[in-house]
Amino acid sequence: YLLFVFGGTHPGSWQKALLLYQTKQVDKILVTGGIKQKAIRHSSWIYGDRSEASVMQERLVSSGVPESIIFVEDQSTDTLENIEYAKRIIDFSTIDTLGFICKSYAAGRQLRTLQKHLPCSISLLPFPFDTSPWEERVITRDNWMEKAYSRSFVYGEYLRIVAYGKRGDIVSIAETISDL
């Protein structure tokens, strides 16, 4: 099946894709992400203003993934555009199962965006990886609530889900949580 890799500068994205390829869990890989001029990039990013997708493709190919199984969408600057622009190069009506790679703390938002903009017949399989936006302690499903900075980041993702759902960009949640 096809693996959808959301754009970003964190090496965990292409590393997770490589692992899934090496363990024969995916047939094809779609890397997404253009150049977001004022974005804060991961501290390991040494690629200047190259598109996120082209860097991921290069890293995958140099690690042994055949270039022929990698599709590249290199114009998008956010999650919604990752999907909308990918639809220009992939016919998603022919896809039964779509794996997707994303940061753990953003998985809910990215899943809801895929659900909103792709055929409902596609089975979506998340392959999240844990990281930290501040290069401090890694945020996981088991520890996100232990520190104020990670709680605030997870809460920020929740607020994005609510806002983007109201705007119609993603599948909205059925009921918001009050008293947070």
Steps between C-alpha positions, in 0.01 A plus 500: 500500500589868481676682784419872532776702666389842622746780434738616768868542577525245780712202390256267677268530200733347245658265756159350583424468126832323451425256781158419353657441158779284642249285691296461179192670642458743207514475120511867409590820687359848446709777657347845531614846594627807326683797643343703777720808508456607863461154651701393800700204377629204698845562648652229277374663176803584283322526166433872478194588293463161331151355511423261783383236252817514289717457809292204620520343153878548493545348848278202414676431169845531661383245759399244240138578408452482121422841355237335280268434799521855640250766395587861579265790575725800565276808487292481820561707812255348749308181581196583291715592200702178545179311424347734243819517291560124537159442341643656183756221463329198660158361412383421853184332367724203414646472853356251749742557788701811575761507771608841620799625695470791735616628834311329783360821643356599159354162402140591585503816291667331207265200513198733499642691204549180301148385593353829377681514165545140386243236406338343808565156349872529582621326816734742679788364707698746713872449550587773749843573642574668831691826510514835671453836334760648737767230479452444869320199641320297235119521516335157507150371570624394843672821615335796326306594813802511733644840401331833439674555163384166359146542637485842335618358171246217502229746602605719206445205267155449652418868439615466137272197457207701634580809290576314175188287549284811536666646191423182305860404428484175698241260641371682804473345840154405622524691824755740644639452849404776738689612811850431369 
